[in-house]
Structures are given as structure tokens and as C-alpha cells.
Amino acid sequence: MGTIYYGGSATPIHIDDRALAHLKIVIATKLRRSESFTLTWVHPEGEPRGRSTVWLHPSIPLRFVFDEPEAPELNHDWIRELANSANSSGGISLVAEHVLSTDSGPTDSAPQAVEVSDS
């Protein structure tokens, strides 16, 4: 489980390392262009129901911490999906990765929430 430390918040945001690696690419690209946007995720099981959203701005300190020492192989389709949502008026909506099956196409027919925790 990776972590995002954002601004002076005492509450880190915990995100699966694989999802965080993909988010990092999209977030860094947007911030490098001096673009502000939101990031929204559904609360994982074991936490109060609901979702959270943070406003990401280039002037606010941001740090990504990964539990795994090796970076995962990136899924460019997932990065594109996250980037498309980042460019929308609703900002990035963290959705599950669509894994391609070798014989029948995508295994997920609809995006699902990715486990994320802000505690």
C-alpha cells in the first residue's frame, strides 16, 4: 500500500502501489503543466461509506511513497483512462485497472473502485 502526502494534511492517503504508480504519471503530468484538478476515490471496505476528493494544485507540496522498491510495469490504457478523467470537469476518478484477457478482451465490463484509504 503506497501513500500520498499532500500539503500539510496530517492524514496521508493510502493507495495500492500499482494504482499509485499510474496515478503518479497522470498527476505529475498535470502539475508539470501548472494545471489544477481534483482526485476522487471511493472509501474502501472497513471505512465509513462514501468518497473523498482532494484539490491538487502545483504550489502545494506532494510526495508519493511506495511500499514496493520496484516500479510495476505500466498499463498505458489505464494511464490514458485516468488522464482522460483528469482532463474532465470532474477531475481524476480513481477506477480499477481493466486487465486484458488473451482470449476475450477486457475482463472488467465496467470500472470499479480501487482500494484507497485516507487514514
C-alpha distances in whole Angstrom, upper triangle without the diagonal:
4,7,10,13,16,20,21,19,18,15,12,10,6,6,4,5,9,9,9,11,14,14,14,17,19,18,19,22,23,23,25,28,28,27,25,23,21,18,17,15,16,14,13,15,15,16,19,20,20,18,18,19,19,22,21,24,24,26,23,20,17,14,11,9,7,6,8,12,13,13,13,16,17,18,21,22,19,19,22,22,19,22,25,23,22,26,27,28,25,23,19,19,15,16,15,16,19,20,23,25,28,31,30,28,25,24,22,25,24,20,18,15,12,9,9,9,12,12
4,7,10,13,17,18,16,16,14,10,8,6,5,6,5,8,9,7,9,12,11,11,14,16,15,16,19,20,20,22,24,24,24,22,21,19,16,16,15,16,15,14,17,18,17,20,21,21,18,17,18,17,19,18,20,21,22,19,17,13,11,7,6,4,5,8,11,12,12,12,16,16,18,20,21,18,17,21,21,18,20,23,21,20,24,25,27,24,21,18,18,14,16,16,16,20,21,24,26,29,32,31,29,26,25,24,26,25,21,19,16,13,11,9,10,11,12
4,6,10,13,14,12,12,10,6,5,4,6,8,8,11,11,8,11,13,12,11,15,16,14,15,19,19,18,20,23,22,22,20,19,17,14,15,14,16,15,15,17,18,17,19,20,19,17,15,15,14,16,15,18,18,19,16,14,10,8,6,5,7,8,11,13,15,14,16,19,18,20,22,23,19,19,22,21,18,20,23,21,20,23,24,25,23,20,17,17,14,17,17,18,22,23,27,29,32,35,34,31,28,27,26,28,26,22,20,17,14,12,9,9,9,10
4,6,10,12,10,11,9,6,5,6,8,11,10,13,12,8,11,13,10,9,13,14,11,13,16,16,15,17,20,19,18,17,16,14,12,13,13,16,15,16,19,20,18,20,21,19,16,14,13,11,13,12,14,15,16,12,10,7,6,5,6,9,12,14,16,17,16,17,20,19,20,21,23,19,18,21,20,17,18,21,19,17,21,22,22,20,17,15,16,14,17,18,19,23,24,28,31,33,36,35,32,29,29,27,29,26,22,21,18,15,14,10,10,9,11
4,7,8,7,8,8,5,7,9,11,14,14,17,15,12,14,16,14,12,16,16,13,14,18,17,15,18,20,19,19,17,16,15,13,15,15,18,17,18,21,21,19,21,22,21,18,15,14,12,13,12,13,14,14,10,8,6,5,7,8,11,14,17,18,20,19,20,23,22,24,25,26,23,21,24,23,20,21,24,22,19,22,24,24,22,19,17,18,17,20,21,23,27,28,32,34,37,40,39,36,33,32,30,32,29,26,24,21,18,17,13,12,10,11
4,6,6,9,9,7,8,11,13,16,16,19,17,14,16,17,14,13,16,16,12,13,16,15,13,16,18,16,16,14,14,12,12,14,15,18,18,19,23,23,20,21,22,20,17,14,12,9,10,8,10,11,11,7,6,5,7,9,11,15,17,20,21,23,21,23,25,23,25,25,26,23,21,23,23,19,20,22,20,17,20,22,21,19,17,16,17,17,20,22,24,27,29,33,36,38,41,40,37,33,33,31,32,30,26,24,21,19,18,15,14,11,13
4,6,9,10,10,11,15,17,20,20,22,21,17,19,20,17,16,19,18,15,15,18,17,14,17,19,16,16,14,15,14,14,17,18,21,20,23,26,25,23,23,25,22,20,16,14,11,10,9,10,11,9,5,5,6,9,12,14,18,20,23,24,26,24,26,28,27,28,28,29,26,24,26,26,22,22,25,23,20,22,23,23,21,19,18,20,20,24,26,27,31,33,36,39,42,45,43,40,37,37,34,36,33,29,28,24,23,22,18,17,14,15
4,6,9,10,12,16,18,22,22,25,23,20,22,23,20,19,22,22,18,19,22,21,18,20,23,20,20,17,18,17,17,19,20,22,21,23,26,25,22,23,25,23,21,17,16,13,13,13,13,14,12,9,8,9,11,14,16,19,21,25,25,28,26,28,31,30,31,32,33,29,27,30,29,25,26,28,26,23,26,27,26,24,22,21,23,22,26,28,30,33,35,39,42,45,47,46,43,39,39,37,38,35,31,30,26,25,23,19,17,14,14
4,5,7,10,13,16,19,20,23,21,18,21,22,19,18,22,21,18,19,22,21,19,22,24,21,21,18,18,16,15,16,17,19,18,20,22,22,19,19,21,20,17,14,13,11,12,13,14,16,14,11,10,10,12,14,15,18,20,23,25,27,26,27,30,29,30,31,31,28,26,29,28,24,25,27,24,22,25,26,24,22,20,20,21,20,24,26,28,31,33,37,40,43,45,44,41,37,37,34,36,33,29,27,23,22,20,16,14,10,11
4,6,10,13,16,19,20,23,22,19,22,24,21,20,24,24,21,22,25,24,22,25,27,25,24,21,21,19,18,18,18,20,18,19,22,20,18,19,21,20,18,15,16,14,16,16,18,19,18,14,13,13,13,15,15,18,19,23,24,27,26,28,31,30,31,32,33,30,28,31,30,26,27,30,27,25,28,29,28,25,23,22,23,22,25,27,29,32,34,38,41,44,46,45,42,38,38,35,37,34,30,28,24,22,20,16,14,10,9
4,7,9,13,16,18,21,19,17,20,21,19,19,22,22,19,21,24,23,21,24,27,25,24,21,20,17,15,15,15,16,14,16,18,17,14,15,17,17,15,12,13,12,15,15,18,19,19,15,14,13,13,14,14,16,17,21,23,25,24,26,29,27,29,30,30,27,26,28,27,24,25,27,25,23,26,26,26,23,21,20,20,19,22,23,25,29,31,35,37,40,43,41,39,35,34,32,33,30,27,24,20,19,16,13,10,6,6
4,6,10,13,14,17,16,13,16,18,15,15,19,19,16,18,21,21,19,22,25,23,22,20,19,16,14,14,14,15,14,15,17,17,15,16,18,17,15,13,13,12,14,14,17,18,18,14,13,11,10,10,10,13,14,17,19,22,21,22,25,24,25,27,27,24,23,26,25,21,23,25,23,21,24,25,25,22,20,18,18,16,19,21,23,26,28,32,34,37,40,39,36,32,31,29,31,28,25,22,19,16,14,11,8,6,6
4,6,10,12,14,12,10,14,15,13,13,17,17,14,17,20,19,18,21,23,22,21,18,17,14,11,11,10,12,11,12,15,15,13,15,16,15,12,10,11,10,13,13,16,18,19,15,14,11,11,10,10,12,13,16,19,20,19,20,22,21,22,24,24,20,20,22,21,18,20,22,20,18,22,22,22,19,17,15,15,13,16,17,19,23,25,28,31,34,36,35,32,29,28,25,27,25,21,19,15,13,11,7,6,4,6
4,7,9,12,10,9,12,14,12,13,17,17,16,18,21,21,20,23,25,24,23,21,19,16,13,13,11,12,11,10,13,13,12,15,16,16,13,12,13,13,16,16,19,20,22,18,17,13,12,10,9,10,11,14,16,18,17,17,20,19,20,22,23,19,19,22,21,18,20,23,20,19,23,24,24,21,19,16,15,13,15,15,17,21,22,26,28,31,34,33,30,27,26,24,26,23,20,17,14,11,9,6,5,6,7
4,6,8,7,6,10,11,10,11,14,15,14,16,19,19,19,22,24,24,22,20,18,16,12,12,10,11,11,10,13,14,14,16,17,16,14,13,14,14,17,16,19,20,22,19,18,14,13,10,10,9,10,12,15,16,14,14,17,16,17,19,19,16,16,19,18,15,17,20,18,17,21,22,23,20,17,14,13,10,12,12,13,17,18,22,25,28,30,29,27,23,22,20,23,20,17,15,11,8,7,5,6,8,10
4,6,5,6,9,10,10,12,15,16,16,18,20,21,21,23,26,26,24,23,21,19,15,15,12,13,13,11,14,15,16,18,19,18,16,16,17,17,20,19,22,23,25,22,21,17,15,12,11,9,9,10,14,14,12,12,14,14,15,17,18,14,15,18,17,15,18,21,19,19,23,23,25,22,19,16,15,11,12,11,12,15,16,20,22,25,27,26,24,21,20,18,21,19,16,14,12,8,7,7,9,12,13
4,6,5,6,9,10,10,13,15,15,16,18,20,20,22,24,25,24,23,21,20,16,17,15,16,16,15,18,19,19,22,22,22,19,19,19,19,21,19,22,22,24,22,20,16,14,10,9,6,7,7,10,10,9,8,12,12,13,16,17,14,14,18,18,15,18,21,20,19,23,24,26,24,21,17,17,13,14,13,13,16,16,20,22,24,27,27,25,22,21,20,23,22,18,17,15,11,10,10,12,14,16
4,5,5,7,9,10,12,13,14,16,18,19,20,22,24,25,24,23,21,20,16,17,15,17,17,16,18,21,21,24,23,22,20,20,20,20,22,20,23,23,26,24,22,18,16,12,12,9,10,9,12,11,8,6,9,8,10,13,14,11,11,15,15,13,16,19,18,18,21,23,25,23,20,16,16,12,12,10,9,13,13,16,18,21,24,24,21,18,18,17,20,19,16,15,14,10,11,12,14,17,19
4,5,5,6,9,10,11,12,14,16,17,18,20,22,23,21,20,18,16,13,13,11,13,15,14,17,19,19,21,21,19,17,16,16,17,18,17,20,21,24,21,20,16,15,12,12,11,12,12,15,14,11,10,11,10,10,12,13,9,10,13,12,10,13,16,15,15,18,19,21,19,16,12,12,8,9,8,8,12,13,16,19,22,25,24,21,18,17,16,19,17,13,12,11,8,9,9,12,14,17
4,5,5,6,9,10,10,12,14,15,16,17,20,20,19,18,17,15,12,13,12,15,15,15,18,20,19,22,21,20,17,16,15,15,17,15,18,18,20,18,17,13,11,8,9,8,11,11,13,13,10,10,12,11,12,14,15,12,11,14,14,11,13,17,16,15,18,20,21,19,16,13,13,10,11,11,12,15,16,20,23,25,28,27,24,21,21,20,22,20,17,16,13,10,11,10,12,13,16
4,6,5,7,9,10,11,13,15,15,16,19,20,19,19,18,17,15,16,15,18,19,19,22,24,23,25,25,24,21,19,19,18,19,17,19,19,21,20,18,14,12,9,10,8,11,10,12,11,7,7,9,8,10,12,14,11,10,13,14,12,13,17,16,15,19,21,23,21,18,14,15,12,13,13,12,15,16,19,22,24,27,27,24,21,21,20,23,21,18,18,16,13,14,13,16,17,19
4,5,5,7,9,10,11,13,15,16,18,19,18,18,16,16,13,15,14,17,19,19,22,24,24,26,25,23,20,19,18,17,18,16,18,18,21,20,19,15,14,11,13,12,15,14,15,14,10,9,10,7,8,9,10,7,6,10,10,8,10,13,13,12,15,18,20,18,15,12,13,10,11,11,10,13,14,16,20,22,25,24,21,18,19,18,20,19,15,16,15,12,14,14,17,18,21
4,5,5,6,8,10,11,12,14,16,17,15,15,13,12,9,11,12,15,17,17,21,23,22,23,23,20,17,16,14,14,14,12,15,15,18,17,16,13,12,10,12,12,15,15,17,16,13,12,13,11,11,11,12,9,7,11,11,7,9,12,11,10,13,15,17,16,12,9,10,8,10,11,11,15,16,19,23,25,28,27,23,20,21,19,21,19,15,16,14,12,13,12,15,15,18
4,6,5,6,8,10,10,12,14,15,14,14,14,14,12,14,15,18,19,20,23,25,24,26,25,23,20,18,16,15,15,12,14,14,16,15,14,10,10,7,10,11,14,15,15,15,11,12,13,11,13,13,15,12,10,13,14,10,11,14,14,12,15,18,19,18,14,12,14,12,14,15,15,18,19,22,25,27,30,30,26,23,24,23,25,23,19,19,17,15,16,14,16,16,19
4,6,5,6,9,10,11,13,14,14,15,14,15,13,16,17,20,22,23,26,28,27,29,28,26,22,20,19,17,17,14,15,14,18,17,16,13,13,11,14,14,17,17,17,15,12,12,12,10,11,10,13,11,7,10,12,10,9,13,13,12,14,17,19,18,15,12,14,13,15,16,15,17,19,21,24,26,29,28,25,22,24,23,24,23,19,20,19,17,18,17,20,20,23
4,6,5,6,9,10,11,13,11,12,11,12,11,14,15,19,21,22,26,28,26,27,26,24,20,18,16,15,14,12,13,13,17,16,16,13,14,13,16,16,20,20,20,19,15,15,15,12,12,11,12,10,7,8,10,7,6,9,10,8,10,13,15,15,11,9,12,11,13,15,14,17,19,21,25,27,29,28,25,22,23,22,23,21,18,19,18,16,18,17,19,20,23
4,5,5,6,8,10,11,9,9,9,10,9,12,14,18,20,21,25,27,25,26,25,23,19,17,14,12,11,8,10,10,13,13,13,10,11,11,14,15,19,20,20,20,16,17,18,15,16,14,16,13,10,12,13,9,8,12,11,8,11,14,15,14,11,9,12,12,15,17,17,19,22,24,28,30,33,31,28,25,26,24,25,23,20,20,18,17,18,16,18,17,21
4,6,5,6,9,10,10,11,12,13,13,16,18,22,23,24,28,30,28,29,29,26,23,20,17,15,14,10,11,9,12,13,12,10,11,10,14,15,19,20,20,19,16,17,18,15,16,15,17,15,12,14,15,12,11,14,15,11,13,17,18,18,14,13,16,15,18,20,19,22,24,26,29,31,34,33,30,27,29,27,28,26,23,23,22,20,21,19,21,20,23
4,6,5,6,9,9,11,12,14,14,17,19,23,25,26,30,32,30,31,31,28,24,22,19,17,15,12,12,11,14,15,15,13,14,14,18,19,22,22,22,21,18,18,18,15,16,14,16,15,11,12,14,12,9,12,13,10,11,15,17,17,14,13,16,16,18,20,19,22,23,25,29,31,33,32,29,26,28,27,28,26,23,24,23,21,23,21,23,23,26
4,5,5,7,5,7,8,11,12,15,18,22,24,26,30,31,29,30,29,26,22,20,17,15,12,9,9,9,12,13,14,13,15,15,19,20,24,24,25,24,20,21,21,18,18,16,17,16,12,13,14,11,9,11,12,8,9,12,14,14,11,11,14,15,18,20,20,22,25,27,30,32,35,34,30,27,29,27,28,25,22,23,22,21,23,21,23,22,25
4,5,5,5,7,9,11,13,16,19,23,25,26,30,32,29,30,30,27,23,20,17,14,12,8,7,5,9,10,11,10,13,14,18,20,23,24,24,24,21,22,23,20,21,19,20,19,15,16,17,14,12,15,15,11,12,15,16,16,13,13,16,17,20,23,23,25,27,30,33,35,38,37,33,30,32,30,31,28,25,26,24,22,24,21,22,21,24
4,5,7,10,12,15,16,20,22,26,28,30,33,35,33,34,33,30,26,24,21,18,15,12,10,7,11,12,13,12,14,15,19,21,25,25,24,24,21,22,22,20,21,19,21,20,16,17,19,16,14,16,17,14,14,17,19,19,16,16,19,20,23,25,24,27,29,30,34,36,38,38,34,32,33,32,33,30,27,28,27,25,26,24,26,24,27
4,5,9,11,15,16,20,23,27,29,31,35,36,34,35,34,31,27,24,21,18,16,12,11,9,12,14,16,15,17,18,22,24,28,28,28,27,24,25,25,22,22,20,21,20,17,17,18,16,13,15,16,13,12,15,17,18,15,16,19,20,23,25,25,27,29,31,35,36,39,38,34,32,34,32,32,30,27,29,27,26,28,26,27,26,29
4,7,10,13,16,19,22,26,28,30,34,36,33,33,33,29,26,23,19,16,13,10,8,6,9,11,13,14,17,18,22,24,28,29,29,28,25,27,27,24,25,23,24,22,19,19,20,18,15,17,17,13,13,16,16,17,15,16,19,21,24,26,27,29,31,33,37,39,41,40,36,34,36,33,34,31,28,29,27,26,28,25,26,25,28
4,7,10,13,16,20,23,25,28,32,33,31,31,30,27,23,20,16,14,11,9,7,7,10,12,14,14,17,18,22,24,28,29,29,29,25,26,26,23,23,21,22,20,17,17,18,15,12,14,14,10,10,12,12,14,11,13,16,18,21,24,24,26,29,31,35,37,39,38,34,31,33,31,31,28,25,26,25,24,26,23,25,23,27
4,7,10,14,17,21,23,25,29,31,28,28,27,23,20,17,13,11,7,6,5,7,9,10,13,13,16,17,21,23,27,28,29,29,26,26,27,24,24,22,23,21,18,18,18,15,13,14,13,9,10,12,11,12,9,11,14,16,20,23,24,26,29,31,35,38,40,38,34,31,33,30,30,27,24,25,23,22,24,21,22,20,24
4,7,10,14,17,19,22,26,28,25,25,23,20,16,14,10,9,6,5,7,10,12,12,15,14,17,17,21,23,26,27,28,28,25,25,26,22,22,21,21,18,16,16,15,12,11,12,10,7,8,9,8,8,5,8,11,13,16,20,21,23,26,29,32,35,37,35,31,28,30,27,27,24,21,21,19,19,21,18,20,18,22
4,6,10,14,16,19,22,24,21,21,20,16,13,10,6,6,4,6,9,12,14,13,15,14,16,16,20,21,24,26,28,27,25,24,25,22,22,21,20,18,16,16,15,12,12,13,10,8,10,10,9,7,5,6,8,11,14,17,19,22,25,28,31,34,36,34,30,27,28,25,25,22,18,19,16,16,18,15,16,15,19
4,7,11,13,15,19,21,18,19,17,14,10,8,5,5,7,7,11,14,16,14,15,13,15,14,17,18,21,23,25,25,22,21,23,20,19,19,19,15,14,15,14,10,11,13,9,8,11,11,11,9,6,5,6,7,11,14,16,19,22,25,28,31,33,31,28,25,25,22,23,19,16,15,13,13,14,12,13,12,16
4,7,10,13,16,18,16,15,14,11,7,6,4,7,9,11,14,17,19,17,18,16,17,16,19,20,22,23,26,26,23,22,24,21,20,20,19,16,16,17,14,11,13,14,10,10,13,12,12,9,7,6,5,6,9,13,15,18,21,25,28,31,33,30,27,24,24,20,21,17,14,13,10,11,12,10,11,11,15
4,6,9,12,15,13,13,11,9,6,6,7,9,12,14,17,20,22,20,20,17,18,16,18,18,20,22,24,25,22,21,22,20,19,20,19,15,16,17,15,12,15,16,12,13,16,15,16,12,11,9,6,5,8,11,14,17,20,23,26,29,31,29,26,22,21,18,19,16,12,10,7,7,8,7,9,10,13
4,6,9,12,10,10,8,6,4,7,9,12,15,17,21,24,26,23,23,21,21,19,20,20,21,23,26,26,24,23,24,22,21,23,21,17,19,20,17,15,18,18,15,16,19,18,18,14,14,12,9,8,9,11,15,17,20,23,26,29,31,28,26,22,21,18,18,15,12,9,6,7,8,7,9,10,13
4,7,8,6,7,6,6,5,7,10,13,17,19,22,25,26,23,23,21,21,19,20,20,20,22,26,26,25,24,26,24,23,25,24,20,21,23,20,18,21,22,19,19,23,21,21,17,17,15,12,11,12,13,17,20,22,26,28,31,33,31,28,25,23,20,21,18,15,12,8,9,7,6,6,8,10
4,6,6,8,8,9,9,11,14,16,20,21,25,27,29,26,25,22,22,19,19,19,18,21,24,25,23,22,24,23,23,25,24,20,21,24,21,19,22,23,20,21,25,24,24,20,20,17,14,12,12,12,16,19,20,24,26,29,31,29,27,23,21,19,20,18,15,11,8,8,5,6,6,9,11
4,6,8,8,10,11,14,17,20,23,25,28,31,32,29,29,26,25,23,22,21,21,23,26,27,26,25,27,26,25,28,26,23,25,27,24,22,26,27,24,25,28,27,27,24,23,21,18,15,15,15,18,21,22,26,27,31,32,30,28,25,22,20,22,19,17,13,11,11,8,9,9,12,13
4,7,9,11,13,15,18,21,24,26,29,32,33,29,29,26,25,23,22,22,21,23,27,28,27,26,29,28,28,31,30,26,28,30,27,25,29,30,27,27,31,30,30,26,25,23,20,18,19,18,21,24,25,29,30,34,35,34,32,28,26,24,25,23,21,17,14,14,11,11,10,12,11
4,6,9,10,12,15,18,21,23,27,29,30,27,26,24,23,22,22,22,21,24,27,29,28,27,30,29,28,30,29,26,27,29,26,24,27,28,25,25,29,28,27,23,23,21,19,17,18,18,22,25,26,30,32,35,37,35,33,29,27,24,26,23,21,17,14,14,11,10,8,9,9
4,6,9,11,15,17,21,23,27,30,30,27,27,25,25,24,24,25,25,27,31,32,31,30,32,31,30,32,31,27,28,30,27,25,28,28,25,25,29,27,26,22,23,21,19,18,19,20,24,26,28,32,34,37,38,36,34,31,29,26,27,24,21,18,15,15,13,12,10,11,11
4,7,10,14,17,20,23,26,30,31,28,28,26,26,25,25,26,26,28,32,32,31,30,31,30,29,30,29,25,27,28,25,23,26,26,23,24,27,25,24,20,21,20,17,16,17,18,22,24,26,30,32,35,36,34,32,28,26,23,24,20,18,15,13,14,13,12,12,13,14
4,7,10,14,17,20,23,27,28,25,26,24,25,24,24,25,26,28,31,32,30,29,30,28,27,29,27,23,24,26,22,20,23,23,19,20,23,21,20,17,17,16,14,14,15,17,20,23,26,29,31,35,36,33,31,27,26,22,23,19,17,14,11,13,12,12,11,12,14
4,7,10,14,16,20,23,24,22,23,20,21,20,22,22,24,26,29,29,27,26,28,26,25,26,24,21,21,22,19,17,20,20,16,17,20,18,17,14,14,13,10,11,12,15,18,21,24,27,30,33,35,32,30,26,25,21,22,18,15,13,10,11,11,10,10,10,13
4,7,10,13,16,20,21,18,19,17,18,18,20,21,22,25,28,28,26,26,27,25,25,25,24,21,21,22,20,17,19,19,16,15,19,17,16,13,12,12,10,11,13,16,19,22,25,29,31,35,36,34,31,28,27,24,24,21,17,16,12,13,12,10,9,8,12
4,7,10,13,16,18,15,17,15,17,17,19,21,23,25,28,28,26,25,27,24,24,24,23,20,19,20,18,15,16,17,14,13,15,15,13,10,9,9,9,10,14,17,20,22,26,29,32,35,37,35,31,28,28,24,25,21,18,17,14,14,14,12,12,10,14
4,6,10,13,14,12,13,12,14,15,18,20,22,25,26,27,25,25,27,24,24,24,24,21,19,21,19,15,16,18,15,13,15,15,14,12,10,10,11,12,16,19,21,24,27,30,33,37,38,36,33,30,30,27,27,24,20,19,16,16,16,13,13,11,14
4,6,10,11,10,12,12,15,16,19,21,24,26,28,28,26,26,28,25,25,24,24,21,19,20,19,16,16,17,14,12,14,14,12,11,9,10,12,14,18,21,23,26,29,32,35,38,40,38,35,31,32,29,29,26,22,22,19,19,19,16,16,14,17
4,7,9,7,9,9,12,13,17,19,23,24,26,26,23,24,25,23,23,22,23,20,18,19,18,15,14,16,14,11,13,14,14,13,10,10,13,14,18,21,22,25,28,31,34,37,39,37,34,31,31,29,29,26,23,23,20,19,20,17,17,15,18
4,6,6,9,9,13,15,19,21,25,27,27,28,25,26,27,25,25,24,25,22,20,21,21,17,16,18,16,13,14,16,15,15,12,13,16,18,21,24,25,28,31,33,37,39,42,40,37,33,34,32,33,30,26,26,24,23,23,20,21,18,21
4,6,8,9,12,14,18,21,25,26,26,26,24,25,27,24,25,24,25,23,20,21,22,18,17,19,18,14,15,18,18,18,15,15,19,20,23,26,26,29,31,34,37,40,42,41,37,35,36,33,34,31,28,28,26,25,25,22,23,21,23
4,7,9,13,16,19,22,26,28,28,28,26,28,29,27,28,27,29,26,23,25,25,22,20,23,22,18,19,21,20,20,18,18,22,22,26,28,29,32,35,37,41,43,46,44,41,38,39,37,38,35,31,31,28,27,27,24,24,21,23
4,6,10,13,16,20,23,25,26,27,25,26,28,26,28,27,28,26,23,24,25,21,20,23,21,18,19,21,20,20,17,17,20,20,24,27,28,31,33,36,39,42,45,43,40,37,37,35,36,33,29,29,26,24,24,21,20,18,20
4,7,10,13,17,20,22,22,24,22,24,26,25,27,26,28,25,22,25,25,21,21,24,22,19,21,23,23,22,19,18,21,21,24,26,27,30,32,35,39,41,44,43,39,36,37,35,36,33,30,29,26,24,23,20,19,17,19
4,7,10,13,17,19,19,20,19,21,23,21,23,23,25,22,19,22,22,18,18,21,20,17,20,22,22,21,17,16,18,18,21,23,23,27,29,32,35,37,40,39,36,33,33,31,33,30,27,26,23,21,20,17,17,15,17
4,7,10,13,15,16,17,16,18,21,20,22,22,24,21,19,22,22,19,19,23,21,19,22,24,24,23,19,18,19,18,21,22,23,26,28,31,34,36,39,38,35,32,32,31,33,30,26,25,23,20,19,16,16,14,16
4,7,10,12,13,14,12,14,17,16,19,20,22,19,17,20,20,17,18,21,20,18,21,23,24,22,19,17,18,16,19,19,19,23,24,27,30,32,35,35,32,29,29,28,30,28,24,23,20,17,16,14,14,14,15
4,7,9,10,12,11,14,17,17,20,21,23,20,19,22,23,20,21,24,23,21,25,26,28,25,22,19,20,18,20,20,20,24,24,28,30,32,36,35,33,30,29,28,31,29,25,24,21,17,16,14,14,14,15
4,5,7,9,9,11,14,15,17,20,22,19,18,22,22,19,21,24,23,22,25,27,29,26,23,20,20,17,19,18,18,22,22,25,27,29,33,32,30,27,27,26,29,27,24,22,20,16,15,14,14,15,16
4,6,9,10,12,15,17,19,22,24,21,20,24,24,22,24,27,26,25,28,30,32,29,26,23,23,19,20,19,19,23,22,25,27,30,33,33,31,28,27,26,30,28,25,23,21,17,15,14,15,16,16
4,6,7,9,13,14,17,20,22,20,20,23,24,22,24,27,26,26,29,31,33,30,27,24,24,20,21,19,18,21,21,24,25,27,30,31,29,26,26,26,29,28,25,23,22,18,17,16,17,19,19
4,7,9,13,15,18,21,23,21,21,24,25,23,25,28,28,27,30,32,34,32,29,26,26,23,24,22,21,24,23,25,27,29,32,33,31,29,28,28,32,31,28,27,25,21,20,20,21,22,22
4,6,9,12,15,18,21,19,18,22,23,22,23,26,27,26,29,31,33,32,28,25,25,22,23,21,19,22,20,22,24,25,29,30,28,26,26,26,30,29,26,25,24,21,20,20,22,23,24
4,7,8,12,14,17,16,15,18,20,18,19,23,23,22,25,28,30,28,25,21,22,19,20,18,16,19,18,20,22,24,27,28,25,23,24,24,27,26,23,23,22,18,19,19,21,22,24
4,6,9,12,15,13,13,17,18,17,18,21,22,22,24,27,29,27,24,21,21,18,17,15,13,15,14,16,19,20,23,24,22,20,20,20,24,23,21,20,20,16,17,18,20,22,24
4,7,9,12,12,12,15,16,16,17,20,21,21,24,26,29,27,24,21,21,18,18,16,13,14,13,14,16,17,21,22,19,18,19,19,22,22,20,21,21,18,19,20,23,25,27
4,6,9,8,8,11,13,13,14,16,18,18,20,22,25,24,21,18,18,16,15,14,11,12,12,13,16,17,21,21,18,16,18,18,20,20,18,19,19,16,18,19,22,24,26
4,5,5,6,9,10,11,12,14,16,17,19,21,24,22,20,17,17,14,13,12,8,9,9,10,13,15,18,18,15,13,14,15,17,17,15,16,17,15,18,19,22,24,27
4,5,5,6,9,10,10,12,14,15,16,19,22,21,19,16,16,15,14,13,10,11,11,12,15,17,20,19,16,14,16,16,18,18,16,18,19,17,20,21,24,26,29
4,5,5,6,9,10,10,13,14,15,17,20,20,18,15,15,14,12,12,9,8,10,10,14,15,18,17,13,11,14,13,15,14,13,15,17,16,19,20,24,26,29
4,5,5,6,8,10,11,12,14,16,19,17,15,12,12,10,9,8,6,7,9,11,15,17,19,18,14,12,14,12,14,13,11,13,13,12,16,17,20,22,25
4,5,5,6,9,10,10,12,14,18,17,14,11,12,11,11,11,9,11,13,14,18,20,23,21,18,15,17,16,18,16,14,15,15,14,17,17,21,22,25
4,5,5,6,9,10,10,12,16,16,13,11,12,12,12,13,11,12,14,15,19,20,23,21,17,15,18,16,17,16,14,16,17,16,20,20,23,25,28
4,5,5,6,9,10,11,14,13,12,9,9,10,9,10,9,10,13,14,18,20,22,20,16,14,16,14,14,12,10,13,14,14,17,18,21,23,26
4,5,5,6,9,10,13,12,9,6,7,7,8,10,10,12,15,17,20,23,25,23,19,17,18,16,17,14,11,13,13,12,15,15,18,19,23
4,5,5,6,9,12,12,9,7,10,10,12,14,13,15,17,19,23,25,27,25,22,19,21,19,19,17,15,17,16,16,19,18,21,22,25
4,5,5,7,10,10,9,8,10,11,12,14,14,15,18,19,23,25,27,25,21,18,21,18,18,16,14,16,17,17,20,20,23,24,27
4,5,5,8,7,6,5,6,9,10,13,14,15,18,20,24,26,28,26,22,19,21,18,18,15,12,14,14,15,18,17,20,21,25
4,6,8,7,4,4,8,10,12,15,16,17,21,23,26,29,31,29,25,22,24,21,21,18,15,17,16,16,19,17,20,20,24
4,7,8,6,8,11,13,15,18,18,20,23,24,28,30,32,30,26,24,25,23,23,20,18,20,19,20,22,21,24,23,27
4,5,5,8,10,13,14,18,19,20,23,25,28,31,32,30,26,23,25,22,21,19,16,18,18,19,22,21,23,23,27
4,6,9,11,14,16,20,21,23,26,28,32,34,35,33,29,27,28,25,24,21,18,20,19,21,23,22,24,23,27
4,7,8,11,13,17,19,21,24,26,30,33,34,31,28,25,26,22,22,18,16,17,16,17,20,18,20,20,23
4,6,10,12,16,17,19,23,25,29,31,33,31,27,24,25,22,22,19,16,17,15,16,18,17,18,18,22
4,6,9,12,14,16,19,22,25,28,30,28,24,21,22,19,20,16,13,14,12,13,15,14,16,16,20
4,6,10,12,14,18,20,24,27,28,26,23,19,20,17,17,13,10,10,9,10,12,12,14,15,19
4,7,9,12,15,18,22,25,27,25,21,18,18,15,16,13,9,9,7,6,9,9,12,14,17
4,7,9,12,15,18,22,23,21,18,14,14,11,12,9,6,5,5,6,9,10,14,16,19
4,6,9,13,15,19,20,18,16,12,11,9,11,9,6,5,6,5,9,11,15,17,20
4,6,9,12,16,18,16,13,10,10,8,11,10,8,8,9,8,11,14,17,20,23
4,6,9,13,14,13,10,6,7,6,8,9,8,9,11,11,15,17,21,24,26
4,6,10,12,11,8,6,6,7,10,12,11,12,14,13,16,19,23,26,28
4,6,9,8,5,4,6,9,11,13,13,15,18,17,20,23,26,29,32
4,6,6,5,6,6,10,12,15,16,17,20,19,22,25,29,32,34
4,6,7,9,10,13,15,18,19,21,23,23,25,28,32,35,37
4,6,9,10,14,15,18,20,22,25,25,27,30,34,37,39
4,7,8,11,12,15,17,19,22,23,26,29,32,36,38
4,6,9,10,13,15,17,20,21,24,26,30,33,36
4,6,7,10,11,13,16,17,20,23,26,29,32
4,6,9,11,12,15,15,18,21,25,28,31
4,6,7,8,12,13,16,19,23,26,28
4,7,9,13,15,18,21,24,27,30
4,6,10,13,16,18,22,24,27
4,7,9,13,15,18,21,24
4,6,10,12,15,18,21
4,6,9,12,14,17
4,6,10,13,15
4,7,10,12
4,7,9
4,6
4
